[in-house]
């Protein structure tokens, strides 16, 4: 919310608590993945082939997963309720609450994706493999339109998330992407020095 820890004004912390109380009973958070063995990565060309589908994530992303022997494609969502409430039309005097919903929805889906990542790591390490960080279309020059290719692997409204013609997910508080898996892969924090997207959600993060 832009305040240092413990420095937010009382009315804002009360509003955050109110939003949390409204959202806690909901059971809409989902995080799922599918693992594919049939992959081919060309870091020089900036491509990733999963079965017969060729993605073009660019050299940065393909370089981060270049040692992968398998790939996990994933979809996560905070659910429809928080997404709808962060986008609804409300009176001007409730704009702050709308903003709290928007930030909360973003953090919820990111934490869901992080938990999925940790669970995948635990399972892969049990079999002698490691994982990379997660990368999504829109990250570091990866064309958002390739969401359509990714969702071709997720049929029947997978995880409760659908995709529009313009490659936007619904519910809007959702993320999708790829994780590399292999014995020689390395988990690296998001490296902002490799990307010129100043509005990226991950900018400045160390996870």
MARBA-3410 file (N, C-alpha, C, O; in Angstrom, 1 decimal):
207
0.8,-1.2,0.0,0.0,0.0,0.0,0.8,1.3,0.0,0.3,2.4,0.0 ~ 2.2,1.1,0.0,3.0,2.3,-0.1,3.6,2.8,1.3,4.3,3.8,1.3 ~ 3.2,2.1,2.4,3.6,2.6,3.7,4.7,1.6,4.2,4.6,0.4,3.9 ~ 5.7,2.0,5.0,6.6,1.1,5.7,5.8,0.2,6.6,4.7,0.6,7.1 ~ 6.3,-0.9,7.0,5.6,-1.8,7.9,5.3,-1.1,9.2,6.2,-0.5,9.8
4.1,-1.2,9.6,3.6,-0.6,10.9,3.4,0.9,10.8,3.1,1.5,11.9 ~ 3.5,1.5,9.6,3.3,3.0,9.6,2.0,3.4,8.9,1.8,4.6,8.7 ~ 1.2,2.5,8.5,0.0,2.9,7.8,-1.0,3.5,8.8,-1.0,3.1,9.9 ~ -1.8,4.5,8.3,-2.7,5.2,9.2,-3.8,4.2,9.7,-4.1,3.3,9.0 ~ -4.4,4.5,10.8,-5.4,3.6,11.4,-6.6,3.3,10.6,-7.0,2.2,10.5
-7.1,4.4,9.9,-8.3,4.1,9.0,-8.0,3.2,7.9,-8.9,2.4,7.4 ~ -6.7,3.2,7.4,-6.4,2.3,6.3,-6.2,0.8,6.8,-6.7,-0.1,6.2 ~ -5.6,0.7,7.9,-5.4,-0.7,8.5,-6.8,-1.3,8.9,-7.0,-2.5,8.7 ~ -7.7,-0.4,9.3,-9.1,-0.9,9.6,-9.8,-1.3,8.3,-10.5,-2.3,8.3 ~ -9.5,-0.6,7.2,-10.2,-0.9,6.0,-9.6,-2.2,5.4,-10.3,-3.1,4.9
-8.3,-2.4,5.6,-7.6,-3.6,5.1,-8.2,-4.8,5.9,-8.5,-5.9,5.3 ~ -8.3,-4.7,7.2,-8.9,-5.7,8.0,-10.3,-6.1,7.6,-10.7,-7.2,7.6 ~ -11.1,-5.0,7.2,-12.5,-5.2,6.8,-12.5,-6.0,5.5,-13.3,-6.9,5.3 ~ -11.6,-5.7,4.5,-11.5,-6.4,3.3,-11.1,-7.9,3.5,-11.7,-8.8,2.9 ~ -10.1,-8.1,4.4,-9.7,-9.4,4.7,-10.8,-10.3,5.3,-11.0,-11.4,4.9
-11.6,-9.6,6.2,-12.7,-10.4,6.8,-13.8,-10.8,5.8,-14.4,-11.8,5.9 ~ -14.0,-9.9,4.8,-15.0,-10.2,3.7,-14.5,-11.3,2.8,-15.3,-12.1,2.3 ~ -13.2,-11.4,2.6,-12.6,-12.4,1.7,-12.3,-13.7,2.3,-12.2,-14.8,1.6 ~ -12.0,-13.8,3.6,-11.6,-15.0,4.3,-12.5,-16.2,4.1,-12.0,-17.3,3.9 ~ -13.8,-16.0,4.1,-14.7,-17.2,4.0,-14.7,-17.8,2.6,-15.2,-18.9,2.4
-14.2,-17.1,1.6,-14.2,-17.5,0.2,-13.2,-18.7,0.0,-12.2,-18.7,0.6 ~ -13.6,-19.6,-0.9,-12.8,-20.7,-1.2,-12.6,-20.8,-2.7,-12.8,-21.8,-3.4 ~ -12.1,-19.7,-3.3,-12.0,-19.5,-4.7,-10.5,-19.6,-5.2,-10.3,-19.6,-6.4 ~ -9.6,-19.6,-4.3,-8.2,-19.5,-4.7,-7.8,-20.9,-5.3,-8.0,-21.9,-4.7 ~ -7.2,-20.9,-6.5,-6.8,-22.1,-7.1,-5.4,-21.9,-7.7,-5.0,-20.9,-8.2
-4.6,-23.0,-7.7,-3.3,-23.0,-8.3,-3.0,-24.4,-8.8,-3.0,-25.4,-8.0 ~ -2.9,-24.6,-10.1,-2.7,-25.9,-10.7,-1.6,-25.9,-11.7,-1.3,-24.8,-12.3 ~ -1.0,-27.1,-12.0,0.1,-27.1,-13.0,0.0,-28.5,-13.7,-0.5,-29.5,-13.2 ~ 0.6,-28.5,-14.9,0.8,-29.8,-15.6,2.3,-29.9,-16.0,2.9,-28.9,-16.4 ~ 2.8,-31.1,-15.9,4.2,-31.3,-16.2,4.4,-32.0,-17.5,3.7,-33.0,-17.8
5.3,-31.5,-18.4,5.5,-32.1,-19.7,7.0,-32.5,-19.8,7.9,-31.7,-19.5 ~ 7.2,-33.7,-20.3,8.5,-34.2,-20.6,9.1,-33.9,-21.9,10.3,-33.7,-22.1 ~ 8.2,-33.7,-22.9,8.5,-33.5,-24.3,8.8,-32.0,-24.6,7.9,-31.3,-25.0 ~ 10.0,-31.5,-24.2,10.3,-30.1,-24.4,11.6,-30.0,-25.2,12.5,-30.9,-25.2 ~ 11.8,-28.8,-25.8,13.1,-28.5,-26.5,13.3,-27.0,-26.3,12.4,-26.2,-26.6
14.4,-26.6,-25.9,14.7,-25.2,-25.6,15.9,-24.7,-26.5,16.9,-25.4,-26.5 ~ 15.7,-23.6,-27.1,16.8,-23.0,-27.9,17.1,-21.6,-27.4,16.4,-20.6,-27.8 ~ 18.0,-21.4,-26.5,18.3,-20.1,-25.9,18.7,-19.0,-26.9,18.4,-17.9,-26.8 ~ 19.4,-19.5,-28.0,19.9,-18.5,-29.0,18.7,-17.9,-29.8,18.7,-16.7,-30.1 ~ 17.8,-18.8,-30.1,16.6,-18.4,-30.8,15.5,-17.8,-29.9,14.6,-17.1,-30.4
15.7,-18.1,-28.6,14.7,-17.6,-27.7,13.4,-18.3,-27.7,12.3,-17.7,-27.5 ~ 13.4,-19.6,-28.0,12.2,-20.4,-28.2,12.2,-21.6,-27.2,13.2,-22.0,-26.7 ~ 11.0,-22.0,-27.0,10.7,-23.2,-26.1,9.6,-24.0,-26.8,8.5,-23.4,-27.1 ~ 9.8,-25.3,-27.0,8.9,-26.1,-27.6,8.3,-27.1,-26.6,9.1,-27.8,-26.0 ~ 7.0,-27.1,-26.4,6.4,-28.1,-25.5,5.5,-29.0,-26.4,4.5,-28.5,-27.0
5.8,-30.2,-26.5,5.1,-31.1,-27.4,5.2,-30.5,-28.8,6.3,-30.3,-29.3 ~ 4.1,-30.2,-29.4,4.2,-29.6,-30.8,4.0,-28.1,-30.8,3.8,-27.5,-31.9 ~ 3.9,-27.5,-29.7,3.7,-26.0,-29.6,5.0,-25.3,-29.3,5.7,-25.6,-28.4 ~ 5.3,-24.3,-30.2,6.5,-23.5,-30.0,6.2,-22.2,-29.4,5.4,-21.4,-30.0 ~ 6.7,-21.9,-28.2,6.6,-20.6,-27.6,7.8,-19.7,-28.0,8.9,-20.3,-28.3
7.7,-18.4,-27.9,8.7,-17.5,-28.2,8.9,-16.5,-27.0,8.7,-15.3,-27.1 ~ 9.4,-17.0,-25.9,9.5,-16.2,-24.7,10.7,-15.2,-24.7,10.8,-14.3,-23.9 ~ 11.6,-15.4,-25.7,12.8,-14.6,-25.8,14.0,-15.2,-25.1,13.9,-16.2,-24.4 ~ 15.1,-14.5,-25.4,16.4,-15.1,-24.9,16.5,-15.0,-23.4,17.1,-15.9,-22.8 ~ 15.9,-14.0,-22.7,16.1,-13.9,-21.3,15.4,-15.1,-20.6,16.0,-15.7,-19.8
14.1,-15.3,-20.9,13.4,-16.4,-20.3,13.9,-17.7,-20.7,14.2,-18.6,-19.8 ~ 14.2,-18.0,-22.0,14.7,-19.3,-22.4,16.0,-19.5,-21.8,16.4,-20.7,-21.6 ~ 16.8,-18.5,-21.6,18.1,-18.7,-21.0,18.0,-19.1,-19.5,18.8,-19.9,-19.1 ~ 17.0,-18.6,-18.9,16.8,-18.9,-17.5,16.4,-20.4,-17.3,16.6,-21.0,-16.2 ~ 15.8,-21.0,-18.3,15.3,-22.4,-18.2,16.1,-23.3,-19.2,15.6,-24.4,-19.4
17.2,-22.9,-19.7,17.9,-23.6,-20.7,18.3,-25.0,-20.4,18.4,-25.9,-21.2 ~ 18.5,-25.3,-19.1,18.9,-26.6,-18.7,17.8,-27.5,-18.3,18.0,-28.7,-17.8 ~ 16.6,-27.1,-18.5,15.4,-27.8,-18.1,15.2,-29.1,-18.9,15.4,-29.1,-20.1 ~ 14.8,-30.2,-18.2,14.5,-31.4,-18.9,13.0,-31.6,-19.0,12.5,-32.4,-19.8 ~ 12.3,-30.9,-18.2,10.8,-30.9,-18.2,10.3,-29.5,-18.0,11.1,-28.6,-17.6
9.0,-29.3,-18.2,8.4,-28.0,-18.0,7.1,-28.1,-17.3,6.3,-29.0,-17.7 ~ 6.8,-27.3,-16.3,5.5,-27.2,-15.7,4.8,-26.0,-16.2,5.3,-24.9,-16.0 ~ 3.7,-26.1,-16.8,2.8,-25.0,-17.2,1.8,-24.9,-16.1,1.2,-25.8,-15.6 ~ 1.5,-23.6,-15.7,0.6,-23.4,-14.5,-0.4,-22.3,-14.8,-0.2,-21.4,-15.6 ~ -1.5,-22.4,-14.0,-2.5,-21.3,-13.9,-2.9,-21.1,-12.5,-3.1,-22.1,-11.8
-2.9,-19.9,-12.0,-3.3,-19.6,-10.6,-4.3,-18.5,-10.7,-4.3,-17.6,-11.5 ~ -5.3,-18.5,-9.7,-6.2,-17.4,-9.6,-6.6,-17.1,-8.2,-6.7,-18.0,-7.3 ~ -6.9,-15.9,-7.9,-7.5,-15.5,-6.6,-9.0,-15.6,-6.6,-9.6,-15.5,-5.5 ~ -9.6,-15.9,-7.7,-11.0,-16.2,-7.8,-11.8,-15.0,-8.3,-11.3,-13.9,-8.5 ~ -13.1,-15.2,-8.6,-13.9,-14.2,-9.2,-14.3,-13.1,-8.3,-14.4,-11.9,-8.7
-14.5,-13.4,-7.0,-15.1,-12.4,-6.1,-14.1,-11.2,-5.9,-14.5,-10.1,-6.1 ~ -12.9,-11.5,-5.5,-11.9,-10.4,-5.3,-11.6,-9.7,-6.7,-11.4,-8.5,-6.7 ~ -11.6,-10.4,-7.8,-11.4,-9.8,-9.1,-12.5,-8.8,-9.4,-12.3,-7.7,-9.9 ~ -13.8,-9.3,-9.2,-14.9,-8.5,-9.5,-15.0,-7.2,-8.6,-15.3,-6.1,-9.1 ~ -14.7,-7.4,-7.4,-14.8,-6.3,-6.4,-13.7,-5.3,-6.7,-13.9,-4.1,-6.4
-12.6,-5.7,-7.2,-11.5,-4.7,-7.5,-11.8,-3.9,-8.8,-11.1,-3.0,-9.1 ~ -12.8,-4.3,-9.6,-13.1,-3.7,-10.8,-14.5,-3.1,-10.9,-14.9,-2.4,-11.9 ~ -15.3,-3.2,-9.9,-16.7,-2.8,-9.9,-16.8,-1.3,-9.9,-15.9,-0.6,-9.4 ~ -17.9,-0.8,-10.4,-18.2,0.7,-10.3,-18.8,1.0,-8.9,-19.8,0.4,-8.5 ~ -18.2,1.9,-8.2,-18.6,2.2,-6.8,-18.6,3.7,-6.6,-17.9,4.4,-7.4
-19.3,4.3,-5.6,-19.2,5.7,-5.4,-17.8,6.2,-5.1,-17.0,5.4,-4.6 ~ -17.6,7.5,-5.4,-16.2,8.0,-5.2,-15.7,7.9,-3.8,-14.5,7.7,-3.6 ~ -16.6,7.9,-2.8,-16.1,7.8,-1.4,-15.6,6.4,-1.0,-15.1,6.2,0.1 ~ -15.8,5.4,-2.0,-15.3,4.1,-1.7,-14.1,3.7,-2.6,-13.8,2.5,-2.7 ~ -13.5,4.7,-3.2,-12.4,4.4,-4.1,-11.2,3.8,-3.4,-10.5,2.9,-3.9
-11.0,4.2,-2.1,-9.9,3.6,-1.4,-10.2,2.1,-1.1,-9.2,1.3,-1.2 ~ -11.4,1.8,-0.8,-11.7,0.4,-0.6,-11.5,-0.4,-1.9,-11.0,-1.6,-1.9 ~ -11.9,0.2,-3.0,-11.6,-0.5,-4.3,-10.2,-0.8,-4.5,-9.7,-1.8,-5.0 ~ -9.3,0.2,-4.1,-7.9,0.1,-4.3,-7.3,-1.0,-3.4,-6.5,-1.8,-3.8 ~ -7.9,-1.1,-2.2,-7.5,-2.1,-1.2,-7.8,-3.5,-1.8,-7.0,-4.5,-1.7
-9.0,-3.6,-2.4,-9.4,-4.9,-3.0,-8.4,-5.2,-4.2,-8.0,-6.4,-4.4 ~ -8.1,-4.2,-5.0,-7.2,-4.4,-6.1,-5.8,-4.9,-5.7,-5.3,-5.9,-6.2 ~ -5.2,-4.3,-4.7,-3.9,-4.7,-4.2,-4.0,-6.1,-3.5,-3.1,-6.9,-3.7 ~ -5.1,-6.3,-2.8,-5.2,-7.6,-2.1,-5.3,-8.7,-3.1,-4.7,-9.8,-2.9 ~ -6.1,-8.5,-4.1,-6.3,-9.5,-5.2,-5.0,-9.9,-5.8,-4.7,-11.0,-6.1
-4.2,-8.8,-6.1,-2.9,-9.1,-6.7,-2.0,-9.9,-5.8,-1.3,-10.8,-6.2 ~ -1.9,-9.5,-4.5,-1.1,-10.2,-3.5,-1.6,-11.6,-3.3,-0.7,-12.5,-3.1 ~ -2.9,-11.8,-3.3,-3.4,-13.2,-3.1,-3.0,-14.1,-4.2,-2.5,-15.2,-3.9 ~ -3.1,-13.7,-5.4,-2.8,-14.6,-6.5,-1.3,-14.8,-6.6,-0.8,-15.9,-7.0 ~ -0.5,-13.8,-6.2,1.0,-14.0,-6.2,1.4,-15.0,-5.1,2.3,-15.8,-5.3
0.8,-14.9,-4.0,1.1,-15.8,-2.9,0.6,-17.2,-3.2,1.3,-18.2,-2.9 ~ -0.5,-17.3,-3.9,-1.0,-18.6,-4.3,0.1,-19.3,-5.3,0.4,-20.5,-5.2 ~ 0.6,-18.4,-6.2,1.6,-18.9,-7.2,2.9,-19.3,-6.4,3.5,-20.3,-6.8 ~ 3.2,-18.5,-5.4,4.4,-18.8,-4.6,4.3,-20.2,-3.9,5.2,-21.0,-3.9 ~ 3.1,-20.4,-3.3,2.9,-21.6,-2.6,2.9,-22.8,-3.6,3.4,-23.9,-3.2
2.3,-22.6,-4.8,2.4,-23.7,-5.8,3.8,-24.0,-6.1,4.2,-25.1,-6.3 ~ 4.7,-22.9,-6.3,6.1,-23.1,-6.6,6.8,-23.9,-5.5,7.6,-24.8,-5.9 ~ 6.5,-23.6,-4.3,7.2,-24.3,-3.2,6.8,-25.7,-3.1,7.6,-26.6,-2.9 ~ 5.5,-26.0,-3.4,5.0,-27.4,-3.4,5.6,-28.2,-4.6,6.0,-29.3,-4.4 ~ 5.7,-27.5,-5.7,6.4,-28.2,-6.9,7.8,-28.5,-6.6,8.3,-29.5,-6.9
8.5,-27.5,-6.0,9.9,-27.7,-5.6,10.1,-28.9,-4.7,11.0,-29.7,-4.8 ~ 9.2,-29.0,-3.7,9.3,-30.1,-2.7,9.1,-31.4,-3.4,9.9,-32.4,-3.1 ~ 8.2,-31.5,-4.3,7.9,-32.8,-5.0,9.1,-33.1,-6.0,9.5,-34.3,-6.1 ~ 9.6,-32.1,-6.7,10.7,-32.4,-7.6,12.0,-32.8,-6.9,12.7,-33.6,-7.4 ~ 12.3,-32.1,-5.8,13.5,-32.4,-5.0,13.4,-33.9,-4.5,14.5,-34.5,-4.4
12.3,-34.4,-4.2,12.1,-35.7,-3.7,12.6,-36.7,-4.8,13.0,-37.8,-4.5 ~ 12.5,-36.3,-6.1,12.9,-37.1,-7.2,14.3,-36.8,-7.8,14.7,-37.3,-8.8 ~ 15.0,-35.9,-7.1,16.3,-35.6,-7.5,16.4,-34.4,-8.5,17.5,-34.2,-9.1 ~ 15.3,-33.7,-8.7,15.3,-32.6,-9.6,15.2,-31.2,-8.9,14.8,-31.2,-7.7 ~ 15.5,-30.2,-9.6,15.3,-28.8,-9.1,14.4,-28.1,-10.0,14.0,-28.6,-11.1
14.0,-26.9,-9.6,13.1,-26.0,-10.5,13.7,-24.6,-10.6,14.6,-24.2,-9.9 ~ 13.3,-24.0,-11.7,13.6,-22.6,-11.9,12.5,-21.7,-11.2,11.6,-22.2,-10.6 ~ 12.7,-20.4,-11.3,11.6,-19.5,-10.9,10.5,-19.6,-12.0,10.6,-20.3,-13.0 ~ 9.4,-18.9,-11.7,8.3,-19.0,-12.6,8.3,-17.8,-13.5,8.7,-16.7,-13.1 ~ 7.9,-18.0,-14.8,7.9,-16.9,-15.8,6.6,-16.9,-16.5,6.1,-17.9,-16.9
6.1,-15.7,-16.7,4.8,-15.5,-17.3,4.8,-14.7,-18.6,5.7,-13.9,-18.8 ~ 3.9,-15.0,-19.6,3.8,-14.1,-20.7,3.6,-12.7,-20.3,2.8,-12.4,-19.4 ~ 4.3,-11.8,-20.9,4.3,-10.4,-20.5,5.6,-10.0,-19.7,5.9,-8.9,-19.6 ~ 6.3,-11.1,-19.3,7.5,-10.9,-18.5,8.7,-10.7,-19.5,8.9,-11.6,-20.3 ~ 9.5,-9.7,-19.3,10.7,-9.5,-20.0,10.6,-9.7,-21.6,11.4,-10.4,-22.2
9.5,-9.1,-22.1,9.4,-9.1,-23.6,8.6,-10.3,-24.1,8.4,-10.3,-25.3 ~ 8.2,-11.2,-23.3,7.4,-12.4,-23.8,6.0,-11.9,-24.1,5.3,-11.4,-23.3 ~ 5.7,-12.0,-25.4,4.4,-11.5,-25.9,3.2,-12.1,-25.2,3.1,-13.3,-25.0 ~ 2.4,-11.2,-24.6,1.2,-11.6,-23.9,0.3,-12.5,-24.7,-0.4,-13.3,-24.2 ~ 0.3,-12.3,-26.0,-0.6,-13.0,-26.9,-0.3,-14.5,-26.9,-1.2,-15.3,-27.2
0.9,-14.9,-26.4,1.2,-16.3,-26.3,0.5,-17.0,-25.2,0.6,-18.2,-25.0 ~ -0.3,-16.3,-24.4,-1.2,-16.9,-23.5,-2.1,-17.9,-24.2,-2.4,-19.0,-23.6 ~ -2.5,-17.6,-25.4,-3.4,-18.5,-26.2,-2.7,-19.9,-26.4,-3.3,-20.9,-26.3 ~ -1.4,-19.9,-26.7,-0.7,-21.1,-26.8,-0.6,-21.9,-25.5,-0.8,-23.1,-25.4 ~ -0.4,-21.1,-24.4,-0.3,-21.8,-23.1,-1.6,-22.4,-22.7,-1.7,-23.5,-22.2
-2.7,-21.6,-22.9,-4.0,-22.1,-22.5,-4.5,-23.3,-23.4,-5.5,-23.9,-23.1 ~ -3.8,-23.5,-24.6,-4.2,-24.7,-25.4,-3.9,-26.0,-24.6,-4.4,-27.0,-25.0 ~ -3.1,-25.9,-23.6,-2.8,-27.1,-22.8,-3.8,-27.2,-21.6,-3.8,-28.2,-20.9 ~ -4.6,-26.2,-21.4,-5.6,-26.2,-20.3,-7.0,-26.1,-20.8,-7.5,-25.0,-21.0 ~ -7.6,-27.2,-21.0,-8.9,-27.3,-21.6,-10.0,-27.2,-20.5,-9.7,-27.4,-19.3
-11.2,-27.0,-20.9,-12.4,-27.1,-20.0,-12.3,-26.2,-18.8,-12.5,-26.6,-17.7 ~ -12.0,-24.9,-19.1,-12.1,-23.9,-18.0,-11.2,-24.3,-16.9,-11.6,-24.3,-15.7 ~ -10.0,-24.7,-17.2,-9.0,-25.2,-16.2,-8.8,-24.2,-15.1,-8.5,-23.0,-15.3 ~ -8.9,-24.7,-13.9,-8.7,-23.8,-12.7,-9.7,-22.7,-12.6,-9.5,-21.7,-11.8 ~ -10.8,-22.8,-13.3,-11.8,-21.7,-13.3,-11.4,-20.4,-14.0,-12.0,-19.4,-13.8
-10.3,-20.5,-14.9,-9.8,-19.3,-15.6,-10.1,-19.5,-17.1,-9.8,-20.5,-17.7 ~ -10.6,-18.4,-17.7,-10.8,-18.4,-19.1,-10.0,-17.3,-19.7,-9.5,-16.4,-19.0 ~ -9.8,-17.3,-21.1,-9.0,-16.4,-21.8,-9.8,-15.6,-22.8,-10.5,-16.3,-23.6 ~ -9.6,-14.3,-22.9,-10.3,-13.5,-23.9,-9.5,-13.6,-25.2,-8.4,-14.0,-25.2 ~ -10.2,-13.0,-26.3,-9.5,-13.0,-27.6,-8.2,-12.1,-27.5,-7.3,-12.4,-28.2
-8.2,-11.1,-26.6,-7.1,-10.2,-26.5,-6.1,-10.8,-25.4,-5.1,-10.1,-25.0 ~ -6.2,-12.1,-25.1,-5.3,-12.8,-24.2,-5.3,-12.3,-22.7,-4.3,-12.5,-22.0 ~ -6.4,-11.7,-22.3,-6.6,-11.3,-20.9,-7.3,-12.4,-20.2,-8.3,-13.0,-20.7 ~ -6.9,-12.7,-19.0,-7.5,-13.8,-18.2,-8.7,-13.3,-17.4,-8.7,-12.1,-17.0 ~ -9.7,-14.2,-17.2,-10.8,-13.9,-16.3,-11.0,-15.1,-15.4,-11.2,-16.2,-15.9
-11.0,-14.9,-14.1,-10.9,-13.7,-13.3,-9.5,-12.9,-13.6,-8.5,-13.5,-14.0 ~ -9.6,-11.6,-13.5,-8.4,-10.8,-13.8,-7.3,-11.0,-12.8,-6.1,-10.9,-13.2 ~ -7.6,-11.4,-11.6,-6.5,-11.6,-10.6,-6.1,-13.1,-10.8,-6.3,-13.9,-9.9 ~ -5.4,-13.3,-11.9,-4.9,-14.6,-12.2,-3.5,-14.5,-12.9,-3.2,-13.5,-13.4 ~ -2.7,-15.5,-12.8,-1.4,-15.6,-13.4,-1.2,-16.9,-14.1,-1.8,-17.9,-13.6
-0.4,-17.0,-15.1,-0.1,-18.2,-15.7,1.4,-18.2,-16.2,2.0,-17.1,-16.2 ~ 1.9,-19.3,-16.6,3.3,-19.3,-17.0,3.9,-20.6,-17.0,3.3,-21.7,-17.1 ~ 5.3,-20.6,-16.9,6.1,-21.8,-17.1,7.2,-21.9,-16.0,7.7,-20.8,-15.5 ~ 7.5,-23.1,-15.6,8.6,-23.3,-14.6,9.5,-24.4,-15.2,8.9,-25.5,-15.7 ~ 10.8,-24.2,-15.3,11.7,-25.3,-15.7,12.0,-26.3,-14.7,12.1,-25.9,-13.5
12.2,-27.5,-15.0,12.5,-28.6,-14.1,13.6,-29.4,-14.6,13.7,-29.8,-15.8 ~ 14.6,-29.7,-13.8,15.7,-30.5,-14.2,16.8,-30.7,-13.2,16.7,-30.1,-12.1 ~ 17.7,-31.6,-13.4,18.8,-31.9,-12.4,19.8,-30.7,-12.4,20.5,-30.6,-11.4 ~ 19.9,-30.0,-13.5,20.9,-28.9,-13.6,20.4,-27.5,-13.6,21.2,-26.6,-13.7 ~ 19.1,-27.4,-13.5,18.5,-26.0,-13.5,18.9,-25.3,-12.2,19.2,-25.9,-11.2
18.7,-23.9,-12.3,19.0,-23.1,-11.2,17.9,-22.2,-10.9,17.3,-21.6,-11.8 ~ 17.5,-22.0,-9.6,16.5,-21.1,-9.2,17.2,-19.7,-9.0,18.0,-19.6,-8.2 ~ 16.8,-18.7,-9.8,17.4,-17.4,-9.7,16.3,-16.4,-9.4,15.2,-16.5,-10.0 ~ 16.5,-15.4,-8.6,15.6,-14.3,-8.3,15.3,-13.6,-9.6,16.1,-13.6,-10.6 ~ 14.1,-12.9,-9.7,13.8,-12.1,-10.8,14.9,-11.0,-10.9,15.2,-10.3,-10.0
15.5,-10.9,-12.1,16.6,-9.9,-12.3,16.2,-8.7,-13.1,16.1,-8.8,-14.4 ~ 15.9,-7.7,-12.4,15.3,-6.5,-13.1,16.3,-5.8,-14.1,15.9,-5.1,-14.9 ~ 17.6,-6.1,-13.9,18.6,-5.5,-14.8,18.5,-6.0,-16.2,19.0,-5.4,-17.1 ~ 17.8,-7.2,-16.4,17.7,-7.8,-17.7,16.4,-7.3,-18.4,16.2,-7.7,-19.6 ~ 15.6,-6.5,-17.8,14.3,-6.2,-18.3,14.1,-4.7,-18.2,14.5,-4.0,-17.2
13.5,-4.1,-19.3,13.2,-2.6,-19.3,11.8,-2.3,-19.0,11.4,-1.1,-19.3 ~ 11.0,-3.2,-18.5,9.6,-2.9,-18.2,9.5,-2.3,-16.8,9.6,-2.9,-15.8 ~ 9.3,-1.0,-16.8,9.3,-0.2,-15.5,8.1,-0.5,-14.7,8.0,-0.2,-13.5 ~ 7.0,-1.0,-15.3,5.7,-1.2,-14.6,5.5,-2.7,-14.2,4.5,-3.1,-13.8 ~ 6.6,-3.5,-14.3,6.5,-4.9,-14.0,6.2,-5.1,-12.6,6.7,-4.5,-11.7
5.2,-6.1,-12.3,4.8,-6.4,-11.0,6.0,-6.9,-10.1,6.1,-6.7,-8.9 ~ 7.0,-7.6,-10.8,8.1,-8.2,-10.1,9.3,-7.3,-9.9,10.2,-7.7,-9.2 ~ 9.2,-6.1,-10.4,10.4,-5.2,-10.3,10.8,-4.9,-8.8,9.9,-4.5,-8.0 ~ 12.0,-5.2,-8.5,12.5,-5.0,-7.2,12.3,-6.1,-6.2,12.8,-6.1,-5.1 ~ 11.6,-7.2,-6.6,11.4,-8.3,-5.8,12.6,-9.2,-5.8,13.3,-9.3,-6.7
12.8,-9.9,-4.7,13.9,-10.8,-4.5,13.6,-12.3,-4.5,14.4,-13.1,-4.2 ~ 12.3,-12.6,-4.8,11.8,-14.0,-4.7,11.9,-14.6,-6.1,11.6,-15.8,-6.3
END
